[in-house]
Amino acid sequence: MALNLTLKPFERLVVNGCMMRNGGRKSTITVENRADIIRETDLLKPEAAATPVKAVYYLIQSALIYPEKREDLAKAAQKRLAELVTVFSADLRFHVFSAANNVSRMEYYTALRDLRPLIAREAEVLGAAGLDPTQLVDETTDPERKRA
């Protein structure tokens, strides 16, 4: 089944690891076979991966974008998803299991979509606790910012 993508002017997307940009006009492209595709609006910047769920999202996103690192990234994502199962209530745990299943099937974009309700819930909890998610970065979410 074909995938139709309508792109805004100058909108970026990654197709099979290649960053592409639309021209100056709105356009529609049709993808007629399987490809790993993610829009720039769905990409999480490394510095935004400051919470447990966003860190997993970033790992899965990286597996989608970097096929040469996919095996290691998928393993790391599965490990982190296993840790998240114990954190969420039964009504949200389904999303963790679904994301893990989709990572196993190499359906990375679908796994990212599964995590969106968890990101929203995580933001609610952190906001209610008065925590700033950008201050939660540690060596597990961003190895480049290791604590001394």
N, C-alpha and C positions, 0 to 999 in steps of 0.2 A: 504494500500500500504506500502510495506516495505521500510525502510530507510537504505541504506548502508553507513557506515562510514569507511573511510580508515584512520587509525591512524598511525602517525609517531612513531618511537621508543620513549618510555617514555612520549608520549603525554598524557596530562590529559584531562578529561572531567567530567562533573557532570551529573549524570543520576538520576532523581527523588530525588535530594538533596544529593546524595552520590557521593563524589569525588572519581574518579577511575583513574588509570594510566595504560597505555599500557606497555607491556613488552619491551624487548630490540630489537624487530624486528618490521618492518612495518607489520600491520595486518588490516584486514577488518572485521568489525562486521556488522551483519544485525539485525536491530530492527524491529520486526514483529508486534508489537502493539504500541499503543500510549504511549509515555513517554516524560517527560520533559528532554531535553538534551541540553547541551551547552558545546562547546569546551573551553579549557583554553584560546585559542587565542581570543575568543569573550568576555571574561570576562574583565570587567573594574575594576581596583583596586580602593578602596575607595578614596585614595588621588588624583586620576585622575578625579574624579567627581566634578571638580572645576568650571564648567560652567553650565548654565541653562539646556542645552540639555543633557549634560553628567550626570547631576544630575538625570534627568528623566530616562535616560538609566540605571543608577545604581539602581533606585527604581524598575524598571521593571525586571532587572536582578535578583535582590534580591527576587522578587515575584516568579520568576522561580525556584530559588535555595531553598528557604525556604517556603515550602508549609504551614507550621503552621502559618506563618505571612502574607500569601498571600492576605487575604482580606484587611487588613490595608494598605499594600504596594500598592495594586492595586488602592485603593481609593486615596492615596497620589499621585500616578502617574497620575491618571485621573485629579486631581486638577492642577497639574503642567502642564500637556498637555493643559488644557484649558487656562492657562496663556500664553503658547507658541503660541497659534493660532494667537494672535494679533501681534506677533513679526515678523512673516515671511510673505513674499510676497505670492500672490495667487498661483504662480507656485510651491512653497514649502509647502504651507499650507496643501495640499493634504496629505503629509507625516504625519503631525500631526494628522489629522483626521483618517487616516488609522491606525496609532499606537494606538489611543484611541479606535477605533473599535476593534482592535485585543486584547487589554487589556480587554475590556468588554467580549470578546469571550474566554478569558483565553488562547489565542494564544500568549504567551509571547515572544517566540523566534522570531516570525514574527513581533511583535511590535518592537523588538530591531532592526531588519533588516530595518524596516520603518524609524528608526531614523538615520541611517547612513548618508544619504544625508544631513540631518540637522546638524549633527556633522561636516561634511566637510564644509558646508557653515558658520557655527559658527566659525570654525578655520580660514577661509578666512577673515571674518569680523574682528575678534580679531587681527589677524596678520596685516591686513591693518591699524588698529588703533594703532599698536605698543604695544598692551597689551599682557602680558604673562598670558595665561589661568590658570596656576598653582597658580597665585597670586590672583585669583578671589574668593577663597573659603570664604564662610560666613556661618552663622548658618543655613541657609536654605539648603545648599549643603552638609554640614558636621557638624552635631550637636556636634561632639567631639572637634571641633575647635571653639567653641563659643567665640565671642569677649567679652572682659571684659568691 
